[in-house]
């Protein structure tokens, strides 16, 4: 099958409730890509159909705005074939964090988790910097490539500050175990992404989600009310994870604070107003102050050291870094 007279489907990479992801050959450029389709009838005019189409377009727009970032998926195009949208993306060979946890069910090495955390933080800093909240950070949506790069994937339910709401009022979209407690109350902010990262890091260290209770309602109750135990064996990541799981978004650490925690450094104090000393000029002439070294720039703070990721094992097949969404919550919450 050739999509939009250009992308020849080679093999299916994944299938979910909303659609399929395929490896394809770009017949125009003669390169391999990944294409994602939405499963629906092209003549369907129902509200779910319109919402799915809107999500596909928004995902492409959000991802395209960040396509040059090394830790974010590169979306090349959105094409229409037989009445349905197909998103064309870079094809990446590697594994999602969810797949890594299948190979290491008791948790991943702390060094690898630290590296993944820094990559996700870099991606979120870029997204939040242009007003985009991902809203679906979780193990299937974070990949480690065969070369050791960390990629954040699937902007399907991301939201820009300027976006109009696609879902109905009172609805929460996301995967229950990773949705921040404030989002359950209808409060959207970038802090929700940091909560989701905390849940993901917790699962990477222990192999289990701290809030998944088997059903959506029980999981939502756990997110809102339960306080998980500290993860065993997380090392220096323990304080980071527990801070990110602060249920109050106002006291939850931001990206810069988390980076300082990972680096074991203190955030720079706000400069104080200089004291006006009438004798300062004379003393300065007699005892000139030594020159101070300028503090490191913020851009340097978010860089990660060139450490090779100790990925234990990779799949033989190509994996698109846009895995299909798993169980999502989209329901009207009780008033």
C-alpha positions in Angstrom: 0.0 0.0 0.0 1.3 3.5 -0.9 0.0 6.4 1.2 -0.6 9.7 -0.5 1.2 8.3 -3.6 4.5 8.7 -1.8 4.9 6.5 1.4 5.1 2.8 0.7 4.2 0.8 3.8 6.8 -1.8 4.7 5.7 -3.3 8.0 3.6 -2.6 11.0 5.5 -1.3 14.1 2.6 -1.0 16.5 -1.2 -1.1 16.9 -3.5 0.5 19.5 -7.0 1.5 20.1 -6.6 4.7 18.1 -4.6 3.5 15.1 -1.4 2.0 13.7 2.2 2.9 13.2 4.0 1.7 10.2 7.6 1.7 8.8 7.4 3.1 5.3 9.6 4.0 2.4 9.6 7.6 1.2 9.5 7.0 -2.6 10.4 10.6 -3.3 13.5 10.9 -1.1 14.3 7.2 -0.9 14.6 7.1 2.9 12.8 5.1 5.6 10.2 6.9 7.7 7.5 6.1 10.2 3.8 6.9 9.5 1.0 6.9 11.9 -2.7 6.5 11.0 -5.9 7.0 12.9 -8.3 4.1 12.9 -11.7 5.4 11.8 -14.1 5.4 8.9 -13.3 8.3 6.5 -17.0 9.1 6.2 -17.6 9.2 10.0 -18.8 12.6 11.0 -19.3 11.9 14.7 -17.7 13.9 17.5 -15.0 11.3 18.3 -14.0 11.4 14.6 -13.7 15.2 14.6 -11.7 15.1 17.8 -9.3 12.5 16.5 -8.7 14.6 13.4 -8.1 17.6 15.5 -5.6 15.7 17.7 -3.7 14.5 14.6 -3.4 18.1 13.3 -2.5 19.5 16.7 0.1 16.8 17.3 1.8 17.6 14.0 1.8 21.3 14.7 3.2 21.0 18.2 5.9 18.5 17.2 6.8 20.4 14.1 7.4 23.5 16.3 10.0 21.5 18.2 11.4 19.4 15.4 14.9 20.7 15.7 15.3 19.7 19.3 17.6 16.7 19.8 15.3 15.2 22.5 12.0 15.6 20.7 10.4 13.7 17.8 10.9 15.2 14.4 7.6 15.3 12.4 8.1 15.7 8.7 4.6 16.0 7.3 0.9 15.3 7.6 -0.8 13.9 4.6 -4.3 12.8 3.8 -5.1 9.4 2.3 -8.6 8.2 1.5 -10.0 10.8 3.8 -7.8 10.0 6.8 -4.7 11.9 8.2 -1.3 10.2 8.3 1.5 11.7 10.3 5.0 11.2 8.8 7.9 11.1 11.3 11.5 10.2 11.6 12.0 6.5 12.0 14.1 5.6 15.1 15.6 2.3 16.0 15.7 1.7 19.8 13.4 0.9 22.7 10.8 2.8 24.7 11.2 2.9 28.5 8.2 0.6 28.7 10.1 -1.9 26.5 13.3 -1.5 28.6 11.2 -2.3 31.7 9.9 -5.5 30.0 13.5 -6.6 29.8 14.4 -5.3 33.3 11.1 -5.8 35.3 12.8 -4.9 38.7 14.0 -1.5 37.5 16.7 0.1 35.4 20.2 1.1 36.4 20.3 4.4 38.2 22.9 5.8 35.8 20.5 5.2 32.9 17.5 6.6 34.7 19.5 9.8 35.5 20.4 10.1 31.8 16.8 9.6 30.7 15.6 12.2 33.3 18.0 14.8 31.9 16.9 14.1 28.3 13.2 14.4 29.2 13.9 17.6 31.2 15.6 19.1 28.2 12.7 18.3 26.0 10.2 19.7 28.5 12.2 22.9 28.8 12.0 23.4 25.1 8.3 22.6 24.9 7.3 24.7 27.9 9.5 27.5 26.6 7.2 27.9 23.6 4.0 27.4 25.6 3.4 23.7 24.9 2.5 21.2 27.7 3.0 17.6 26.7 0.3 16.1 29.1 1.3 12.5 28.4 4.8 11.8 29.8 5.0 8.1 30.5 7.3 5.1 29.8 5.8 4.3 26.3 6.4 7.9 25.3 10.1 8.1 26.2 12.6 6.3 24.0 16.3 5.4 24.2 17.7 4.9 20.7 20.4 2.4 19.8 22.9 5.3 19.9 21.9 6.3 23.4 19.8 9.4 22.6 16.7 10.1 24.7 13.6 11.1 22.9 10.2 12.3 24.1 7.4 11.1 21.8 3.7 11.4 21.0 2.4 15.0 21.3 -1.1 13.7 20.5 -2.7 15.3 23.5 -0.3 18.1 24.0 -1.8 21.6 24.5 -0.5 25.0 23.6 -1.4 28.0 25.8 -3.3 29.4 22.8 -5.2 26.2 22.0 -8.9 26.1 22.3 -10.2 23.1 24.2 -10.9 20.0 22.1 -12.4 17.9 24.8 -15.6 18.5 26.7 -15.6 20.6 29.8 -14.8 18.6 32.9 -13.0 15.9 30.9 -9.5 14.7 31.6 -7.3 13.4 28.9 -4.2 11.3 29.7 -3.2 8.0 31.2 -4.7 7.7 34.6 -1.6 6.5 36.6 0.5 9.5 35.2 -2.1 12.3 35.3 -1.2 15.0 37.9 -3.7 15.5 40.8 -4.4 19.1 39.8 -5.3 18.1 36.3 -8.0 15.9 37.8 -9.5 19.2 39.1 -9.2 20.8 35.8 -6.0 22.8 36.4 -3.6 22.7 33.4 0.0 23.8 33.7 3.5 22.7 32.8 3.9 21.5 36.4 1.7 18.5 35.4 4.5 17.3 33.1 6.9 17.3 36.0 4.5 15.2 38.1 4.2 12.7 35.2 8.0 12.6 35.0 8.2 11.8 38.7 5.8 8.9 38.3 7.8 7.6 35.3 11.1 7.9 37.2 9.6 6.0 40.1 8.5 3.2 37.8 11.9 3.1 36.2 13.6 2.5 39.6 11.1 0.0 41.0 9.5 -1.6 37.9 6.0 -0.7 39.1 3.8 2.4 38.9 3.2 4.1 42.3 -0.4 4.8 41.6 -1.8 2.2 39.2 -4.5 0.3 41.1 -6.0 -1.7 38.2 -9.0 0.4 37.5 -9.4 4.0 36.4 -11.4 5.2 39.4 -9.1 3.4 41.9 -6.1 4.8 40.2 -7.5 8.4 40.2 -8.2 8.0 43.9 -4.6 6.9 44.5 -3.2 9.8 42.6 -5.3 12.2 44.6 -4.9 10.8 48.1 -2.1 8.2 48.4 1.5 8.9 49.2 3.9 6.3 47.8 6.8 4.9 49.8 10.3 6.1 48.8 11.6 4.0 45.9 14.2 1.4 47.0 17.6 1.5 45.3 17.0 4.9 43.6 20.2 6.5 45.2 20.5 10.2 44.5 17.3 10.1 42.5 15.1 9.4 45.6 14.9 13.1 46.7 14.2 14.1 43.1 11.4 11.6 42.6 9.7 12.3 45.9 9.9 16.1 45.2 8.3 15.7 41.8 5.4 13.7 43.4 4.4 16.7 45.5 0.7 16.9 45.1 0.8 20.7 45.3 1.9 22.1 41.9 2.9 25.4 43.6 5.6 23.7 45.7 6.6 21.0 43.1 10.1 21.8 41.8 10.5 23.2 38.3 12.9 22.1 35.7 15.8 24.3 36.9 15.4 23.1 40.5 15.3 19.4 39.4 18.5 19.9 37.4 20.2 21.4 40.5 19.0 18.4 42.5 20.4 16.0 39.9 23.7 17.9 39.9 23.9 18.2 43.6 24.2 22.0 43.4 22.3 24.9 45.0 20.2 27.3 42.8 21.8 30.7 42.5 20.5 33.2 45.0 18.8 36.3 43.7 21.2 39.2 43.7 20.8 41.7 46.5 20.6 45.4 46.0 24.1 46.9 46.4 24.8 48.8 49.6 25.7 52.4 49.0 28.9 53.0 51.0 30.3 56.5 50.6 33.8 55.2 51.3 33.6 52.3 48.8 35.1 54.2 45.9 38.2 55.1 48.0 38.6 51.6 49.4 38.2 50.1 45.9 41.0 52.3 44.6 43.3 51.2 47.5 42.2 47.5 47.5 40.8 46.6 44.1 38.4 43.6 44.3 39.4 40.5 42.4 37.5 39.7 39.2 34.8 37.2 39.6 34.1 34.4 37.1 30.7 34.7 35.5 28.2 32.0 36.5 27.4 29.3 34.0 24.6 30.0 31.6 21.2 28.4 31.9 21.8 26.6 28.6 24.8 24.9 30.0 22.9 23.7 33.0 20.6 21.6 30.9 23.3 19.8 28.9 23.9 16.3 29.8 27.4 14.7 30.1 28.5 12.5 27.1 27.9 9.3 28.9 27.0 6.2 26.8 23.7 4.8 27.8 24.0 1.2 29.0 21.0 -0.1 27.2 21.0 -3.8 27.9 19.3 -5.1 24.7 17.6 -3.6 21.7 14.9 -4.9 19.4 15.9 -6.2 15.9 13.0 -4.4 14.4 12.7 -0.6 14.0 10.7 1.2 16.6 9.0 4.4 15.8 9.4 7.0 18.5 5.7 7.7 18.4 4.3 4.7 20.2 0.5 4.4 20.3 -1.2 5.6 23.4 -2.3 3.0 25.9 -5.2 3.4 28.4 -6.3 7.0 28.5 -8.8 8.8 30.8 -11.4 10.8 29.1 -14.4 11.0 31.4 -16.5 13.6 33.2 -15.4 13.9 36.7 -17.9 14.2 39.6 -18.6 17.7 40.7 
